[in-house]
Amino acid sequence: MKTGQTFERLAAAFFEQNGFEILQRNWRTGRREIDLIVKKGNLIAFVEVKSASSKKYGHPANRVDERKVANLTKAAQQYLIDNKIEGCDLRFDVVTFVNGKLEHFPDAFPATD
């Protein structure tokens, strides 16, 4: 199993342990991908998972740059359209692993237009 898939699986388990339902894993639209889409009550969270063996080159959350945010936002909009979802609370989360330690950043960034 690839390292990225391992960390995505661990992130999914984290959300499940915290009462979320996993709606999608590795959801794609064109060239854009959302690692996890999770739901709890009226909240849908679009989750980006990043990992690093150390912080030598910076925290992995810093790799969620403007371009990545724009792509995640567009992919999330398409997911909502495709699944006819309206009226939910939405947020974008980042889950990172540094040396295997999970960090969760809920509502990590606002959606862009």
C-alpha positions as CSV (number, residue, x, y, z in Angstrom):
1,M,0.0,0.0,0.0
2,K,1.3,3.4,-0.9
3,T,2.2,5.8,1.9
4,G,-0.4,8.4,0.9
5,Q,-3.2,5.7,1.0
6,T,-2.0,4.6,4.4
7,F,-2.3,8.1,5.8
8,E,-5.7,8.7,4.1
9,R,-6.9,5.5,5.7
10,L,-5.7,6.7,9.1
11,A,-7.3,10.0,8.6
12,A,-10.6,8.3,7.7
13,A,-10.4,6.2,10.9
14,F,-9.8,9.4,12.9
15,F,-13.0,11.0,11.4
16,E,-15.0,7.8,12.0
17,Q,-13.8,7.7,15.6
18,N,-15.1,11.2,16.0
19,G,-18.6,10.5,14.7
20,F,-18.2,11.3,11.0
21,E,-19.5,9.2,8.2
22,I,-17.1,8.8,5.3
23,L,-19.0,9.8,2.1
24,Q,-16.1,9.5,-0.3
25,R,-12.4,8.6,-0.5
26,N,-10.3,10.0,-3.3
27,W,-13.2,11.6,-5.1
28,R,-12.2,12.9,-8.6
29,T,-13.6,15.4,-11.0
30,G,-11.3,15.8,-14.0
31,R,-7.8,16.3,-12.7
32,R,-9.0,17.5,-9.3
33,E,-9.2,15.2,-6.3
34,I,-10.5,15.4,-2.8
35,D,-8.8,13.0,-0.4
36,L,-11.8,12.5,1.9
37,I,-15.4,13.9,2.1
38,V,-16.9,13.3,5.5
39,K,-20.2,14.2,7.1
40,K,-21.5,14.7,10.7
41,G,-25.0,16.0,11.2
42,N,-25.5,18.9,8.8
43,L,-21.8,19.4,8.3
44,I,-19.8,18.2,5.3
45,A,-16.0,18.6,5.4
46,F,-13.7,18.3,2.4
47,V,-10.4,17.0,3.7
48,E,-6.9,17.2,2.3
49,V,-4.4,14.8,3.8
50,K,-0.6,15.6,3.8
51,S,2.3,13.8,5.4
52,A,6.0,14.3,5.9
53,S,8.7,12.3,7.7
54,S,9.9,15.5,9.4
55,K,9.4,19.3,9.4
56,K,12.8,19.8,7.8
57,Y,11.2,21.3,4.8
58,G,8.4,23.0,6.6
59,H,5.1,21.7,8.0
60,P,3.1,19.6,5.5
61,A,0.0,21.9,6.0
62,N,2.0,24.6,4.3
63,R,1.9,22.6,1.1
64,V,-1.8,23.4,0.8
65,D,-1.1,26.5,-1.2
66,E,-3.3,28.9,-3.1
67,R,-3.5,26.7,-6.2
68,K,-4.4,23.6,-4.0
69,V,-7.1,25.6,-2.2
70,A,-8.6,26.8,-5.5
71,N,-8.6,23.2,-6.9
72,L,-10.2,21.9,-3.7
73,T,-12.8,24.6,-3.8
74,K,-13.7,23.9,-7.4
75,A,-13.8,20.1,-6.8
76,A,-16.0,20.6,-3.7
77,Q,-18.4,22.8,-5.7
78,Q,-18.7,20.1,-8.4
79,Y,-19.3,17.4,-5.8
80,L,-22.2,19.5,-4.3
81,I,-23.6,19.9,-7.8
82,D,-23.2,16.3,-8.8
83,N,-24.9,15.1,-5.6
84,K,-27.5,17.8,-5.5
85,I,-26.5,18.9,-2.0
86,E,-27.8,22.1,-0.6
87,G,-28.3,23.7,2.8
88,C,-25.4,22.0,4.5
89,D,-22.7,23.6,6.6
90,L,-19.4,23.2,4.7
91,R,-15.8,23.4,5.7
92,F,-12.3,22.5,4.4
93,D,-10.1,20.6,6.8
94,V,-6.4,19.6,6.6
95,V,-5.1,16.5,8.3
96,T,-1.3,16.2,8.5
97,F,1.0,13.4,9.7
98,V,4.5,14.3,10.7
99,N,6.5,11.2,11.8
100,G,3.2,9.4,12.0
101,K,1.6,11.9,14.4
102,L,-1.8,13.1,13.3
103,E,-2.8,16.8,13.5
104,H,-6.2,18.0,12.5
105,F,-6.8,21.5,11.3
106,P,-10.6,22.0,11.1
107,D,-11.9,24.8,8.9
108,A,-8.3,25.3,7.7
109,F,-9.2,27.8,4.9
110,P,-12.2,29.5,3.4
111,A,-13.5,28.5,0.0
112,T,-12.3,30.6,-2.9
113,D,-14.4,31.7,-5.9
